[in-house]
Every structure is written in structure tokens, then in C-alpha cells.
Amino acid sequence: MIRLQNLTKDYGSLRAVDQISFEINEGEILGFLGPNGAGKTTTLKIMTCYLSPTSGDIEVEDMNIHEDQIEIKKLIGYLPEHNPLYIDMTVYEYLRFIADIRNITDFRARMKKVIEQCGLNGVVDKPINTLSKGYKQRVGFAQAILHDPKILILDEPTSGLDPNQIVEIRNLIKELGKEKTLVISSHILQEVQAVCDRIIIINKGKIVADGSTEELKSDFQHKTELILELIAPETEISGLKENITDITLSSISKLNETAFKVEIEFDPSHDKRAEIYNYIRSKEWTLLEMHRENISLEAVFRNLTIEGEGK
């Protein structure tokens, strides 16, 4: 349904998107992941015809973005990361305005449906500038689906929502995914894992992974992820990596004023647990817990976008 071929976007000397190619099947829910500055939003803006590529091509239902932009825009609903709203309008006035732009003839029927879907029943007549950030995001979601598009492109769709609202929008995304093609960019990996059929990870403008969550994780099953909880001087914890060969210190996070959680990865064919334990004893640190975990999507993401950079 959507095909990207050697897509490239340059901003002067900066290459934001570097010859990426992939296809999105009809009815698929695709998660688009990457660190800040990886090229995610630029790619999404090109897909929605908000930006033109420097080179390369995108086809949407056999239409070309260089020749059929208006027709492609009719097929796409888009929620940008920074949700642009006319905040002096009421919710009704804003959605009426969007309907007029898109020539929606059955406005009242569509309005009723999206208001219910997005949980806006109690705020239809309120000015948008009086709404909470979460409700403003819901209004942005409503405008994206008002014209009943075949394709939805959502850039950080749950930004600013509380946990209950996130669950509601997540359920809405799953329902929409039964009849639409969805592309979702998000920094919340658990959210992507919960709703997406397939994940693409982009880093420095290039695709570094493409597959289901289980497929991506299986590529890293040759690594053991070890979780430590210990009491130690924070400035000395990095010494684990310096004194024990062939381990990766994935993250260090504070549990309380004295205790830290440390995530370590190593090749399971060379079990490093005894070395790590003996090093901790030699430093007279207090080991509260040590256990192995199955490789997580977060660990895969780190490997591909941080640890993998030097490989």
C-alpha cells in the first residue's frame, strides 16, 4: 500500500534521511522508532506530503508523491508531534473548520462518531485554549480521523495524556488498526510493543532494524542481560566495564540515595557472573540482587542506536 524507495532528505550539508526503503502493507500497524534526530519526523512529513524529498520516491496506492499529492493527502490522516490547533475556536468550530477544508459532506455523522471515539463528549462547546493538554491531544486525534482516512500517521499520539487516557487511545489505535493502515512514531517503547505488528528502527537517517518485536529480540538472544542492584559509590560503578572484559554497561539508574540498578550485557557463551560478583566483593560493595532477564525491546533499541554506533 505504501512503498518508500531510496528516500533521502538533506538540510544543507546535514543528511536527515539517508536512502531508506521499505514497504507498509494494507492494514498493518507499523511502529517507527529512533532516538531524537534520527530522521523519524522528517520521514513522516515526507510521507504526508508536508515535505518534499531531496531524492527518492514514495508511492501510496500506486500514486506518486511527486505527481499526486492532493489525492494522497485525501487518504491520510496526520497527527503531528507538536499538535497545531486554533485554540481560540471551540472544539466544534475547529472540527467544522477541518471538515470544510476537507469537503466532508456528512459532517454531523462523522463529528458524532469521532467525538465518541476520542472521548470529547463533555468539551465539544468549550474553547480549545481552556482544555488540558490531554484533551488538546484528543482534539488533534479527532481532526486526524475526521475524514475517515485509509492511512493514519501518528507522531507521538499519546504525548501529554495521563495513564487512563493512554489506555483509551491505545485501545482506539487497536480498533482503527482493524480497518486502517497505521504508522506510529513514539518514544514509549512499551506503547509501540503493545499496539504494533511490526517495528522499524531508524538511526542517523538509516534503517537499522525491521521486524516484529519477537523477531528483533531474537536477533539479540546471543546476549545475556544481567541486572544488578547494589550499594556502591556512583562514580566507581563504571569500573565494572573497565576491569571486566567483553561486557557492555547498558545503564546505571539510582534506586535511592545509596543504591543503584546496573544493567550489563555479555555473550552467554562466556558467563561473566562470577567475575562480576568477585569484582563487587573486592570493592567491598553491597550486592542486593543479581538476576538475568530476557532481552527487552529497550535493550535491542540501545544496542542498535547507542552501543551499535561504534561497530
ZADO-1210 file (C-alpha; in nm, 4 decimals, padded with zeros to 6 digits):
<atoms>
<atom x="00.0000" y="00.0000" z="00.0000" code="MET" pos="1"/>
<atom x="00.2894" y="00.2374" z="00.0807" code="ILE" pos="2"/>
<atom x="00.6334" y="00.1983" z="-00.0743" code="ARG" pos="3"/>
<atom x="00.9408" y="00.4088" z="00.0055" code="LEU" pos="4"/>
<atom x="01.2321" y="00.3769" z="-00.2363" code="GLN" pos="5"/>
<atom x="01.5768" y="00.5225" z="-00.1651" code="ASN" pos="6"/>
<atom x="01.4208" y="00.8153" z="00.0217" code="LEU" pos="7"/>
<atom x="01.6709" y="01.0908" z="00.1047" code="THR" pos="8"/>
<atom x="01.6299" y="01.4313" z="00.2664" code="LYS" pos="9"/>
<atom x="01.9100" y="01.6847" z="00.3067" code="ASP" pos="10"/>
<atom x="01.9031" y="02.0088" z="00.5020" code="TYR" pos="11"/>
<atom x="02.2051" y="02.1819" z="00.3565" code="GLY" pos="12"/>
<atom x="02.5041" y="01.9668" z="00.4490" code="SER" pos="13"/>
<atom x="02.3002" y="01.7644" z="00.7008" code="LEU" pos="14"/>
<atom x="02.1512" y="01.4387" z="00.5714" code="ARG" pos="15"/>
<atom x="01.8442" y="01.3717" z="00.7865" code="ALA" pos="16"/>
<atom x="01.7179" y="01.0688" z="00.5905" code="VAL" pos="17"/>
<atom x="01.9669" y="00.8525" z="00.4046" code="ASP" pos="18"/>
<atom x="01.8319" y="00.6371" z="00.1186" code="GLN" pos="19"/>
<atom x="01.5792" y="00.4385" z="00.3198" code="ILE" pos="20"/>
<atom x="01.3482" y="00.1857" z="00.1551" code="SER" pos="21"/>
<atom x="01.0620" y="-00.0165" z="00.2999" code="PHE" pos="22"/>
<atom x="00.7001" y="-00.1143" z="00.2340" code="GLU" pos="23"/>
<atom x="00.3930" y="-00.0903" z="00.4563" code="ILE" pos="24"/>
<atom x="00.1171" y="-00.3408" z="00.3902" code="ASN" pos="25"/>
<atom x="-00.2516" y="-00.2578" z="00.3954" code="GLU" pos="26"/>
<atom x="-00.3979" y="-00.2931" z="00.7451" code="GLY" pos="27"/>
<atom x="-00.0569" y="-00.3051" z="00.9123" code="GLU" pos="28"/>
<atom x="00.0222" y="-00.1183" z="01.2342" code="ILE" pos="29"/>
<atom x="00.3831" y="-00.0075" z="01.1998" code="LEU" pos="30"/>
<atom x="00.5892" y="00.1344" z="01.4846" code="GLY" pos="31"/>
<atom x="00.8588" y="00.3798" z="01.3761" code="PHE" pos="32"/>
<atom x="01.1302" y="00.4132" z="01.6406" code="LEU" pos="33"/>
<atom x="01.4543" y="00.6031" z="01.6733" code="GLY" pos="34"/>
<atom x="01.6417" y="00.8429" z="01.9018" code="PRO" pos="35"/>
<atom x="01.5948" y="01.2180" z="01.8763" code="ASN" pos="36"/>
<atom x="01.7328" y="01.3452" z="01.5459" code="GLY" pos="37"/>
<atom x="01.7231" y="01.0020" z="01.3807" code="ALA" pos="38"/>
<atom x="01.5000" y="01.1181" z="01.0939" code="GLY" pos="39"/>
<atom x="01.1618" y="00.9837" z="01.2086" code="LYS" pos="40"/>
<atom x="00.9578" y="01.3032" z="01.1900" code="THR" pos="41"/>
<atom x="01.1231" y="01.4086" z="00.8640" code="THR" pos="42"/>
<atom x="01.0265" y="01.0744" z="00.7083" code="THR" pos="43"/>
<atom x="00.6680" y="01.1055" z="00.8320" code="LEU" pos="44"/>
<atom x="00.6389" y="01.4604" z="00.6965" code="LYS" pos="45"/>
<atom x="00.7551" y="01.3425" z="00.3545" code="ILE" pos="46"/>
<atom x="00.5051" y="01.0560" z="00.3649" code="MET" pos="47"/>
<atom x="00.2245" y="01.3049" z="00.4349" code="THR" pos="48"/>
<atom x="00.3451" y="01.5407" z="00.1568" code="CYS" pos="49"/>
<atom x="00.4324" y="01.8175" z="00.4032" code="TYR" pos="50"/>
<atom x="00.7951" y="01.7998" z="00.2880" code="LEU" pos="51"/>
<atom x="00.9497" y="01.7107" z="-00.0460" code="SER" pos="52"/>
<atom x="01.2376" y="01.4608" z="-00.0541" code="PRO" pos="53"/>
<atom x="01.5788" y="01.5552" z="-00.1870" code="THR" pos="54"/>
<atom x="01.5730" y="01.2317" z="-00.3842" code="SER" pos="55"/>
<atom x="01.3916" y="00.9020" z="-00.3859" code="GLY" pos="56"/>
<atom x="01.0246" y="00.8245" z="-00.4153" code="ASP" pos="57"/>
<atom x="00.7109" y="00.7266" z="-00.2228" code="ILE" pos="58"/>
<atom x="00.4123" y="00.5505" z="-00.3734" code="GLU" pos="59"/>
<atom x="00.0768" y="00.5358" z="-00.1958" code="VAL" pos="60"/>
<atom x="-00.1787" y="00.3049" z="-00.3586" code="GLU" pos="61"/>
<atom x="00.0052" y="00.3366" z="-00.6921" code="ASP" pos="62"/>
<atom x="00.0091" y="00.7163" z="-00.6663" code="MET" pos="63"/>
<atom x="00.3341" y="00.9117" z="-00.6607" code="ASN" pos="64"/>
<atom x="00.4107" y="01.1914" z="-00.4118" code="ILE" pos="65"/>
<atom x="00.5714" y="01.3976" z="-00.6866" code="HIS" pos="66"/>
<atom x="00.2580" y="01.3932" z="-00.9019" code="GLU" pos="67"/>
<atom x="-00.0466" y="01.3062" z="-00.6878" code="ASP" pos="68"/>
<atom x="-00.0028" y="01.4975" z="-00.3608" code="GLN" pos="69"/>
<atom x="-00.3634" y="01.6161" z="-00.3286" code="ILE" pos="70"/>
<atom x="-00.5060" y="01.2683" z="-00.3855" code="GLU" pos="71"/>
<atom x="-00.2573" y="01.1139" z="-00.1416" code="ILE" pos="72"/>
<atom x="-00.3468" y="01.3705" z="00.1259" code="LYS" pos="73"/>
<atom x="-00.7106" y="01.2641" z="00.0967" code="LYS" pos="74"/>
<atom x="-00.6086" y="00.9126" z="00.2004" code="LEU" pos="75"/>
<atom x="-00.4004" y="01.0191" z="00.5005" code="ILE" pos="76"/>
<atom x="-00.4840" y="01.1420" z="00.8496" code="GLY" pos="77"/>
<atom x="-00.1908" y="01.3044" z="01.0272" code="TYR" pos="78"/>
<atom x="-00.1317" y="01.3916" z="01.3919" code="LEU" pos="79"/>
<atom x="00.1997" y="01.5824" z="01.4190" code="PRO" pos="80"/>
<atom x="00.4190" y="01.5630" z="01.7265" code="GLU" pos="81"/>
<atom x="00.3512" y="01.9290" z="01.8079" code="HIS" pos="82"/>
<atom x="-00.0244" y="01.9315" z="01.7709" code="ASN" pos="83"/>
<atom x="-00.1236" y="02.2533" z="01.5854" code="PRO" pos="84"/>
<atom x="-00.4676" y="02.3809" z="01.6916" code="LEU" pos="85"/>
<atom x="-00.6651" y="02.7022" z="01.6538" code="TYR" pos="86"/>
<atom x="-00.7015" y="02.7479" z="02.0276" code="ILE" pos="87"/>
<atom x="-00.9499" y="03.0388" z="02.0141" code="ASP" pos="88"/>
<atom x="-01.2075" y="02.8127" z="01.8467" code="MET" pos="89"/>
<atom x="-01.4324" y="02.5728" z="02.0311" code="THR" pos="90"/>
<atom x="-01.3831" y="02.2029" z="01.9637" code="VAL" pos="91"/>
<atom x="-01.6953" y="02.2035" z="01.7446" code="TYR" pos="92"/>
<atom x="-01.5836" y="02.5106" z="01.5480" code="GLU" pos="93"/>
<atom x="-01.2389" y="02.3631" z="01.4895" code="TYR" pos="94"/>
<atom x="-01.3692" y="02.0290" z="01.3659" code="LEU" pos="95"/>
<atom x="-01.6250" y="02.2092" z="01.1493" code="ARG" pos="96"/>
<atom x="-01.3384" y="02.4114" z="01.0010" code="PHE" pos="97"/>
<atom x="-01.1383" y="02.0931" z="00.9282" code="ILE" pos="98"/>
<atom x="-01.4476" y="01.9359" z="00.7715" code="ALA" pos="99"/>
<atom x="-01.4930" y="02.2354" z="00.5402" code="ASP" pos="100"/>
<atom x="-01.1279" y="02.2194" z="00.4302" code="ILE" pos="101"/>
<atom x="-01.1612" y="01.8503" z="00.3507" code="ARG" pos="102"/>
<atom x="-01.5056" y="01.8866" z="00.1883" code="ASN" pos="103"/>
<atom x="-01.6641" y="01.6378" z="00.4281" code="ILE" pos="104"/>
<atom x="-02.0308" y="01.6240" z="00.3313" code="THR" pos="105"/>
<atom x="-02.1559" y="01.4023" z="00.6162" code="ASP" pos="106"/>
<atom x="-02.0033" y="01.6237" z="00.8855" code="PHE" pos="107"/>
<atom x="-02.2636" y="01.5655" z="01.1583" code="ARG" pos="108"/>
<atom x="-02.2365" y="01.1868" z="01.1335" code="ALA" pos="109"/>
<atom x="-01.8562" y="01.1949" z="01.1275" code="ARG" pos="110"/>
<atom x="-01.8476" y="01.4542" z="01.4082" code="MET" pos="111"/>
<atom x="-02.0657" y="01.2363" z="01.6303" code="LYS" pos="112"/>
<atom x="-01.8503" y="00.9299" z="01.5681" code="LYS" pos="113"/>
<atom x="-01.5079" y="01.0912" z="01.6266" code="VAL" pos="114"/>
<atom x="-01.6303" y="01.2799" z="01.9354" code="ILE" pos="115"/>
<atom x="-01.7347" y="00.9477" z="02.0848" code="GLU" pos="116"/>
<atom x="-01.4192" y="00.7665" z="01.9706" code="GLN" pos="117"/>
<atom x="-01.1887" y="01.0340" z="02.1128" code="CYS" pos="118"/>
<atom x="-01.3804" y="01.0911" z="02.4373" code="GLY" pos="119"/>
<atom x="-01.4667" y="01.4570" z="02.3689" code="LEU" pos="120"/>
<atom x="-01.8372" y="01.4490" z="02.4583" code="ASN" pos="121"/>
<atom x="-01.8060" y="01.6836" z="02.7542" code="GLY" pos="122"/>
<atom x="-01.5929" y="01.9518" z="02.5843" code="VAL" pos="123"/>
<atom x="-01.7452" y="01.9988" z="02.2370" code="VAL" pos="124"/>
<atom x="-01.8590" y="02.3562" z="02.3088" code="ASP" pos="125"/>
<atom x="-01.5526" y="02.4627" z="02.5084" code="LYS" pos="126"/>
<atom x="-01.2758" y="02.6833" z="02.3649" code="PRO" pos="127"/>
<atom x="-00.9684" y="02.4729" z="02.2922" code="ILE" pos="128"/>
<atom x="-00.7466" y="02.7090" z="02.4951" code="ASN" pos="129"/>
<atom x="-00.9377" y="02.6105" z="02.8114" code="THR" pos="130"/>
<atom x="-00.8675" y="02.2394" z="02.7676" code="LEU" pos="131"/>
<atom x="-00.5952" y="02.0367" z="02.9352" code="SER" pos="132"/>
<atom x="-00.3015" y="01.9153" z="02.7287" code="LYS" pos="133"/>
<atom x="-00.4521" y="01.5693" z="02.7221" code="GLY" pos="134"/>
<atom x="-00.7811" y="01.6927" z="02.5802" code="TYR" pos="135"/>
<atom x="-00.5995" y="01.9085" z="02.3244" code="LYS" pos="136"/>
<atom x="-00.4242" y="01.5929" z="02.2079" code="GLN" pos="137"/>
<atom x="-00.7614" y="01.4227" z="02.1748" code="ARG" pos="138"/>
<atom x="-00.8847" y="01.7108" z="01.9580" code="VAL" pos="139"/>
<atom x="-00.5787" y="01.6669" z="01.7369" code="GLY" pos="140"/>
<atom x="-00.6546" y="01.2965" z="01.7114" code="PHE" pos="141"/>
<atom x="-01.0150" y="01.3767" z="01.6176" code="ALA" pos="142"/>
<atom x="-00.9105" y="01.6035" z="01.3297" code="GLN" pos="143"/>
<atom x="-00.6773" y="01.3304" z="01.2010" code="ALA" pos="144"/>
<atom x="-00.9587" y="01.0748" z="01.1679" code="ILE" pos="145"/>
<atom x="-01.2479" y="01.3113" z="01.0848" code="LEU" pos="146"/>
<atom x="-01.2357" y="01.2408" z="00.7097" code="HIS" pos="147"/>
<atom x="-01.2177" y="00.8642" z="00.7721" code="ASP" pos="148"/>
<atom x="-00.8742" y="00.8174" z="00.6088" code="PRO" pos="149"/>
<atom x="-00.7385" y="00.4809" z="00.4956" code="LYS" pos="150"/>
<atom x="-00.3962" y="00.5651" z="00.6418" code="ILE" pos="151"/>
<atom x="-00.3207" y="00.7212" z="00.9797" code="LEU" pos="152"/>
<atom x="00.0211" y="00.8665" z="01.0577" code="ILE" pos="153"/>
<atom x="00.0621" y="00.9460" z="01.4269" code="LEU" pos="154"/>
<atom x="00.3691" y="01.1217" z="01.5653" code="ASP" pos="155"/>
<atom x="00.3787" y="01.0720" z="01.9450" code="GLU" pos="156"/>
<atom x="-00.0021" y="01.0231" z="01.9662" code="PRO" pos="157"/>
<atom x="-00.0213" y="00.9823" z="02.3454" code="THR" pos="158"/>
<atom x="00.2005" y="01.2761" z="02.4353" code="SER" pos="159"/>
<atom x="00.0634" y="01.4604" z="02.7382" code="GLY" pos="160"/>
<atom x="-00.2012" y="01.2026" z="02.8266" code="LEU" pos="161"/>
<atom x="-00.2472" y="01.0509" z="03.1719" code="ASP" pos="162"/>
<atom x="-00.2253" y="00.6706" z="03.2139" code="PRO" pos="163"/>
<atom x="-00.6016" y="00.6166" z="03.1796" code="ASN" pos="164"/>
<atom x="-00.6162" y="00.8283" z="02.8644" code="GLN" pos="165"/>
<atom x="-00.3161" y="00.6437" z="02.7208" code="ILE" pos="166"/>
<atom x="-00.5008" y="00.3134" z="02.7623" code="VAL" pos="167"/>
<atom x="-00.8101" y="00.4611" z="02.5933" code="GLU" pos="168"/>
<atom x="-00.6113" y="00.5978" z="02.2964" code="ILE" pos="169"/>
<atom x="-00.4168" y="00.2718" z="02.2733" code="ARG" pos="170"/>
<atom x="-00.7441" y="00.0822" z="02.2501" code="ASN" pos="171"/>
<atom x="-00.8651" y="00.3292" z="01.9866" code="LEU" pos="172"/>
<atom x="-00.5468" y="00.2722" z="01.7855" code="ILE" pos="173"/>
<atom x="-00.6019" y="-00.1037" z="01.8017" code="LYS" pos="174"/>
<atom x="-00.9616" y="-00.0643" z="01.6832" code="GLU" pos="175"/>
<atom x="-00.8615" y="00.1669" z="01.3990" code="LEU" pos="176"/>
<atom x="-00.5879" y="-00.0765" z="01.3043" code="GLY" pos="177"/>
<atom x="-00.8548" y="-00.3347" z="01.2150" code="LYS" pos="178"/>
<atom x="-00.9663" y="-00.1224" z="00.9204" code="GLU" pos="179"/>
<atom x="-00.6816" y="00.1228" z="00.8528" code="LYS" pos="180"/>
<atom x="-00.3089" y="00.1262" z="00.7914" code="THR" pos="181"/>
<atom x="-00.1298" y="00.2944" z="01.0834" code="LEU" pos="182"/>
<atom x="00.2207" y="00.4355" z="01.1199" code="VAL" pos="183"/>
<atom x="00.3061" y="00.5328" z="01.4770" code="ILE" pos="184"/>
<atom x="00.6163" y="00.7142" z="01.5953" code="SER" pos="185"/>
<atom x="00.6689" y="00.7058" z="01.9713" code="SER" pos="186"/>
<atom x="00.9414" y="00.7294" z="02.2338" code="HIS" pos="187"/>
<atom x="00.7416" y="00.4965" z="02.4617" code="ILE" pos="188"/>
<atom x="00.8701" y="00.1541" z="02.3632" code="LEU" pos="189"/>
<atom x="00.6108" y="-00.0321" z="02.5710" code="GLN" pos="190"/>
<atom x="00.3377" y="00.1521" z="02.3832" code="GLU" pos="191"/>
<atom x="00.4785" y="00.0515" z="02.0449" code="VAL" pos="192"/>
<atom x="00.5223" y="-00.3062" z="02.1625" code="GLN" pos="193"/>
<atom x="00.1596" y="-00.3148" z="02.2838" code="ALA" pos="194"/>
<atom x="-00.0080" y="-00.1980" z="01.9617" code="VAL" pos="195"/>
<atom x="00.2252" y="-00.2552" z="01.6651" code="CYS" pos="196"/>
<atom x="00.2501" y="-00.5567" z="01.4351" code="ASP" pos="197"/>
<atom x="00.5928" y="-00.4553" z="01.3105" code="ARG" pos="198"/>
<atom x="00.8707" y="-00.2183" z="01.4152" code="ILE" pos="199"/>
<atom x="01.1241" y="-00.0233" z="01.2122" code="ILE" pos="200"/>
<atom x="01.4157" y="00.1351" z="01.3986" code="ILE" pos="201"/>
<atom x="01.5945" y="00.4248" z="01.2325" code="ILE" pos="202"/>
<atom x="01.9252" y="00.5749" z="01.3471" code="ASN" pos="203"/>
<atom x="02.1184" y="00.8621" z="01.1873" code="LYS" pos="204"/>
<atom x="01.8837" y="00.8552" z="00.8892" code="GLY" pos="205"/>
<atom x="01.9299" y="00.4830" z="00.8145" code="LYS" pos="206"/>
<atom x="01.7131" y="00.1821" z="00.8914" code="ILE" pos="207"/>
<atom x="01.8928" y="-00.0435" z="01.1387" code="VAL" pos="208"/>
<atom x="01.6146" y="-00.2958" z="01.2121" code="ALA" pos="209"/>
<atom x="01.2838" y="-00.4097" z="01.0646" code="ASP" pos="210"/>
<atom x="01.0592" y="-00.6830" z="01.2036" code="GLY" pos="211"/>
<atom x="00.8168" y="-00.7846" z="01.4759" code="SER" pos="212"/>
<atom x="00.9136" y="-00.7361" z="01.8411" code="THR" pos="213"/>
<atom x="00.9928" y="-01.1052" z="01.8742" code="GLU" pos="214"/>
<atom x="01.1999" y="-01.1058" z="01.5548" code="GLU" pos="215"/>
<atom x="01.4044" y="-00.8079" z="01.6712" code="LEU" pos="216"/>
<atom x="01.4589" y="-00.9603" z="02.0138" code="LYS" pos="217"/>
<atom x="01.5564" y="-01.2967" z="01.8658" code="SER" pos="218"/>
<atom x="01.8413" y="-01.1287" z="01.6795" code="ASP" pos="219"/>
<atom x="01.9909" y="-01.0394" z="02.0182" code="PHE" pos="220"/>
<atom x="01.9323" y="-01.3637" z="02.2042" code="GLN" pos="221"/>
<atom x="02.3050" y="-01.4241" z="02.1791" code="HIS" pos="222"/>
<atom x="02.3362" y="-01.1648" z="02.4561" code="LYS" pos="223"/>
<atom x="02.2672" y="-01.2155" z="02.8254" code="THR" pos="224"/>
<atom x="02.1169" y="-00.9213" z="03.0118" code="GLU" pos="225"/>
<atom x="02.2236" y="-00.9151" z="03.3775" code="LEU" pos="226"/>
<atom x="02.0524" y="-00.6886" z="03.6323" code="ILE" pos="227"/>
<atom x="02.2400" y="-00.5833" z="03.9453" code="LEU" pos="228"/>
<atom x="02.1112" y="-00.3910" z="04.2445" code="GLU" pos="229"/>
<atom x="02.3953" y="-00.2759" z="04.4646" code="LEU" pos="230"/>
<atom x="02.5186" y="-00.0169" z="04.7086" code="ILE" pos="231"/>
<atom x="02.8340" y="00.1421" z="04.5730" code="ALA" pos="232"/>
<atom x="02.9902" y="00.4823" z="04.5014" code="PRO" pos="233"/>
<atom x="02.8248" y="00.6049" z="04.1827" code="GLU" pos="234"/>
<atom x="03.1493" y="00.7341" z="04.0339" code="THR" pos="235"/>
<atom x="03.3128" y="00.3892" z="04.0653" code="GLU" pos="236"/>
<atom x="03.0420" y="00.1713" z="03.9103" code="ILE" pos="237"/>
<atom x="03.1772" y="00.2264" z="03.5591" code="SER" pos="238"/>
<atom x="03.4868" y="00.0387" z="03.6765" code="GLY" pos="239"/>
<atom x="03.2950" y="-00.2830" z="03.6103" code="LEU" pos="240"/>
<atom x="03.3360" y="-00.2304" z="03.2374" code="LYS" pos="241"/>
<atom x="03.6966" y="-00.1168" z="03.2700" code="GLU" pos="242"/>
<atom x="03.8028" y="-00.4202" z="03.4742" code="ASN" pos="243"/>
<atom x="03.5931" y="-00.6994" z="03.3216" code="ILE" pos="244"/>
<atom x="03.6429" y="-00.7707" z="02.9527" code="THR" pos="245"/>
<atom x="03.3681" y="-00.8229" z="02.6956" code="ASP" pos="246"/>
<atom x="03.0760" y="-00.6747" z="02.8890" code="ILE" pos="247"/>
<atom x="02.8550" y="-00.3789" z="02.7979" code="THR" pos="248"/>
<atom x="02.7362" y="-00.1475" z="03.0736" code="LEU" pos="249"/>
<atom x="02.3921" y="-00.0649" z="02.9321" code="SER" pos="250"/>
<atom x="02.2600" y="00.1672" z="03.2013" code="SER" pos="251"/>
<atom x="02.3020" y="00.2868" z="03.5590" code="ILE" pos="252"/>
<atom x="01.9996" y="00.4238" z="03.7439" code="SER" pos="253"/>
<atom x="01.9521" y="00.5370" z="04.1022" code="LYS" pos="254"/>
<atom x="01.7204" y="00.3310" z="04.3259" code="LEU" pos="255"/>
<atom x="01.7647" y="00.5551" z="04.6313" code="ASN" pos="256"/>
<atom x="02.0366" y="00.7704" z="04.7868" code="GLU" pos="257"/>
<atom x="02.2862" y="00.4843" z="04.8135" code="THR" pos="258"/>
<atom x="02.1643" y="00.2023" z="04.5868" code="ALA" pos="259"/>
<atom x="02.1841" y="00.1681" z="04.2084" code="PHE" pos="260"/>
<atom x="02.0398" y="-00.0552" z="03.9398" code="LYS" pos="261"/>
<atom x="02.3001" y="-00.1605" z="03.6832" code="VAL" pos="262"/>
<atom x="02.2213" y="-00.3340" z="03.3536" code="GLU" pos="263"/>
<atom x="02.5018" y="-00.5372" z="03.1942" code="ILE" pos="264"/>
<atom x="02.5116" y="-00.7400" z="02.8721" code="GLU" pos="265"/>
<atom x="02.7558" y="-01.0125" z="02.7671" code="PHE" pos="266"/>
<atom x="02.7841" y="-01.3140" z="02.5399" code="ASP" pos="267"/>
<atom x="02.6226" y="-01.6129" z="02.7204" code="PRO" pos="268"/>
<atom x="02.8955" y="-01.8430" z="02.5901" code="SER" pos="269"/>
<atom x="03.1319" y="-01.6572" z="02.8273" code="HIS" pos="270"/>
<atom x="02.9422" y="-01.6303" z="03.1556" code="ASP" pos="271"/>
<atom x="03.0675" y="-01.3223" z="03.3382" code="LYS" pos="272"/>
<atom x="02.8622" y="-01.3551" z="03.6569" code="ARG" pos="273"/>
<atom x="03.1409" y="-01.4975" z="03.8710" code="ALA" pos="274"/>
<atom x="03.3848" y="-01.2264" z="03.7567" code="GLU" pos="275"/>
<atom x="03.1289" y="-00.9558" z="03.8257" code="ILE" pos="276"/>
<atom x="03.0500" y="-01.0985" z="04.1700" code="TYR" pos="277"/>
<atom x="03.4180" y="-01.1285" z="04.2637" code="ASN" pos="278"/>
<atom x="03.4853" y="-00.7720" z="04.1476" code="TYR" pos="279"/>
<atom x="03.1981" y="-00.6433" z="04.3630" code="ILE" pos="280"/>
<atom x="03.3380" y="-00.8332" z="04.6647" code="ARG" pos="281"/>
<atom x="03.6864" y="-00.6965" z="04.6037" code="SER" pos="282"/>
<atom x="03.5449" y="-00.3419" z="04.6104" code="LYS" pos="283"/>
<atom x="03.3509" y="-00.4229" z="04.9305" code="GLU" pos="284"/>
<atom x="03.0269" y="-00.3063" z="04.7718" code="TRP" pos="285"/>
<atom x="02.6953" y="-00.4449" z="04.8924" code="THR" pos="286"/>
<atom x="02.5220" y="-00.6657" z="04.6362" code="LEU" pos="287"/>
<atom x="02.1459" y="-00.6580" z="04.6950" code="LEU" pos="288"/>
<atom x="02.0396" y="-00.8618" z="04.3922" code="GLU" pos="289"/>
<atom x="02.1702" y="-01.0217" z="04.0738" code="MET" pos="290"/>
<atom x="01.9477" y="-01.1838" z="03.8118" code="HIS" pos="291"/>
<atom x="01.9276" y="-01.2464" z="03.4393" code="ARG" pos="292"/>
<atom x="01.6477" y="-01.1126" z="03.2216" code="GLU" pos="293"/>
<atom x="01.5287" y="-01.1933" z="02.8740" code="ASN" pos="294"/>
<atom x="01.6468" y="-00.9332" z="02.6271" code="ILE" pos="295"/>
<atom x="01.3955" y="-00.6453" z="02.6135" code="SER" pos="296"/>
<atom x="01.2914" y="-00.4166" z="02.3317" code="LEU" pos="297"/>
<atom x="01.4677" y="-00.1374" z="02.5211" code="GLU" pos="298"/>
<atom x="01.7908" y="-00.3369" z="02.5156" code="ALA" pos="299"/>
<atom x="01.7547" y="-00.4007" z="02.1422" code="VAL" pos="300"/>
<atom x="01.6944" y="-00.0289" z="02.0875" code="PHE" pos="301"/>
<atom x="02.0055" y="00.0646" z="02.2882" code="ARG" pos="302"/>
<atom x="02.2189" y="-00.1878" z="02.1032" code="ASN" pos="303"/>
<atom x="02.1116" y="-00.0553" z="01.7645" code="LEU" pos="304"/>
<atom x="02.1213" y="00.3162" z="01.8403" code="THR" pos="305"/>
<atom x="02.3964" y="00.3572" z="02.1021" code="ILE" pos="306"/>
<atom x="02.6218" y="00.0553" z="02.1544" code="GLU" pos="307"/>
<atom x="02.5939" y="-00.0347" z="01.7846" code="GLY" pos="308"/>
<atom x="02.7264" y="00.3010" z="01.6667" code="GLU" pos="309"/>
<atom x="03.0863" y="00.2059" z="01.7150" code="GLY" pos="310"/>
<atom x="03.0541" y="-00.1332" z="01.5474" code="LYS" pos="311"/>
</atoms>
